[in-house]
Amino acid sequence: MPRNIEIKARIADVESLLPRAASAAGAGPEVIDQDDTFFDVAQGRLKLREFADGSAELIHYDRPDTAAAKASDYVRVAVPDPAALREALARGCGLRGRVRKRRWLFIVGQTRIHVDRVEDLGDFMELEVVLRDAQTDAEGAAIAEALMAELGLADAERIAPAYLDLLIAAARKS
């Protein structure tokens, strides 16, 4: 099962990070509009991710909600009929919520840099170090921390919960 090490941080704005991410990557970005529908499940998180081109994938992932670099294991499955699957999962599992974002994706070695503008939430950056079979979580965390420093984000506010959890918390406050 694929695993990665993740760090998520709040950033002042997407525009100030894009040049630094492009410099680190040497290419990019790929701009991706994503619409994620989350479903109630007993373990981890389950989301249907739809893309602007009409393609979609179902993703289940499990990771701790900590601000530190953390391991996440995941499964991704291509979805040929996202509307039908959304309806079936909503009926069978229940809807948890929805997250819409624009993502600027950069690749640095084995690390994906996601620079995200999340609707109704703000601007964030996620690193995902895709671990190789023999790599340890500690090795992945060291790669992530070094890239955070290279991006000038070593002292950035780290975020523990998923975007959906932040949106739900914000809605409860209002």
SULSULNOR-V576035 format. One record per helix or strand of 2 or more residues. SS is the DSSP state (hx for helix, st for strand). FROM is the first residue (numbers start at 1). LEN is the number of residues. If there is no record, write none. Layout:
BEGIN
SS;FROM;LEN  SS;FROM;LEN
END
This chain:
BEGIN
st;3;8  hx;14;12  st;30;10  st;45;7  st;56;8  st;70;9  hx;82;11  st;95;14  st;111;8  st;122;9  hx;137;14  hx;163;11
END
